Amino acid sequence: MSGADLAQPPASPTATSSAASAPDTCNMRQAKRFTGIVYKRQVHEDLARAILHNRIRLIRPGSVITQDMRPDRINLILDDAGKIMTIRCG
């Protein structure tokens, strides 16, 4: 290896290594269809059935949440009216 080779910065990650290509560890693809729906008990049951597990965390505006990362858990980010605005693994 020459000195010039050592001076080169490492290659930066490509766009394909973004979250879009990350493994779906919480069945988020199945959950996405619930975006925009007002969260209710029946929605919880339907979502749990669709994603094949019950590891669902609700995050309401102003709520305090733990910072533990659980790739197998679905996070539902709700607005003030209880509508599911965003769905993420974690």
N, C-alpha and C positions, 0 to 999 in steps of 0.2 A: 504494500500500500504506500503510495506517495504522500508527501505532506499536503498536496493539493486535495487528495481524497479525504484526508482527515479534517480539512477546513470546511467541507461542505456540510450545511445544516441537514438534519434528518428530513426526510420527505414528510410533508404534512398529510394528515388523513384526508381522504377524498370524500366527496359528498355521499358516496355510496355507503360509507361507514357511519352514517347518521342514524338517528333513532328509527328512521323509516326501514332500515335493514336490520335493526336489532331484533332478537328473538322475541316472540310474543309470549312472555312468561306468565301472563295472567289472563289469557284469552280475550285481550282487549278488542281484537277484530270482531268477535261476537258481541261485545258490549257496545260498540260504537252506535248501533242502531237505537240505543236508548238516549242518545244526546238530544236535548230539547224537550224531553218529557218531564213533567212534574213528578218528583220522587214521592211515592206512596208505598205502603206495605206490599201491594200487589206487584208494583214495579220491582221491588226488591226480590220477591219470589220469582218473577219472570226472568230477571237478570241472573240470579243465582242458577237457575235452570239452564239458561243460555250459555253461561261461562263454565258450567260444571263444577262450581265451588261456591262457598259462601264467605270468602275473604273479601268483604266489601267495606270500605271506610267512607263515611260521609264527611265532606269538608264544607261547612257553611261559612258565609262571610263572618269574619271576626272570631272564628273558632280557634281554639288552641289545639294543635296536633303534635304528636311525637315526631321526631325526625328520623325514626328508624326506617330504613329502606327495606321493603319486602317485595321483591320482584314478582311474587305470586299473588299479590293483593291488588285489587281494583280500588282506585280512589275516584270517587264521584265528587266533582267540584260543583256545588250548587249556588244559585243566586239567591237573593232575598226572598223570592217567591217559592223557592224549593225546586226550581227547574234545573235539570242536569245540564250544565254548561260545557264541562270538559270531563273527559274520562282518561285516566292515566294508570299505568302500572306503578306500583310503589307502595 
